[in-house]
Amino acid sequence: MTLVLADRTKVYPHRILEDVLVRVDGTIFPADFVIMDIEEDEEAPILLGRPFLTTGKALIDME
């Protein structure tokens, strides 16, 4: 699998997690996650929309 990022660079998954049970607002469903190992770019922060974060009651823990 090859992923093309917004800046048109290509990255390859470090790992793929399949059928992980995710709970959103009381509903549980399987989801797949693609884990990438990419360099940090402080000028391009991760942007997740507020509606998505609110619906999912997301907790973001990054080091």
N, C-alpha and C positions, 0 to 999 in steps of 0.2 A: 504494500500500500504506500502511495506517495501522497502527501498533503501539500497543497499550494497555499501559502499564507497571503495575507493582504498585500504585502510588499513584493509578491511574486517569487519569493524564495521557496524552494522545495525542501521539505523535511520528511524524515522517515520515522515511523512510530518506534518508541523504545519498547513499548509493551501494549497489548490490547487486552482489556478486561471485558469479557462477554457475560451477559445475563446477570448483571449485578442488580440485586433488588433495591429499588429506590422508592422511598415514600414521599409523596407530595400531597399535602393537604388531606391526609388520611387514606389516600389511594396508593397501593403498592403495585409497582410494575417493573419488569426487567428492562435494563438499559445497558448499552455498551459504552465503554470509555476508552479513548485513545490517549495514551500517555506519551508525551514527547519530551525529549531532552534538548532544549534550545537555550541559546545564550540570552542572558538578561539584557534588556534594552530599556533603560530608565526613561527614554523619550517616548516609548510606546507602551503605556500601561495596559493591563488587561481590562477590557471594558465589558461589563455585563449589564444589561438593562435592568433598571430598578424594578419593573413589573416582574421580570423573571426571578430576581432575588427575593422579592416580597412573596410571590406565590410559593416558591420553594422554601421560604423561611431559611434561606441559605446562611451558613456559617463558613466564612472563608478563613482558613488557617494556612498562612504562607510564611516560610522562613527565608 
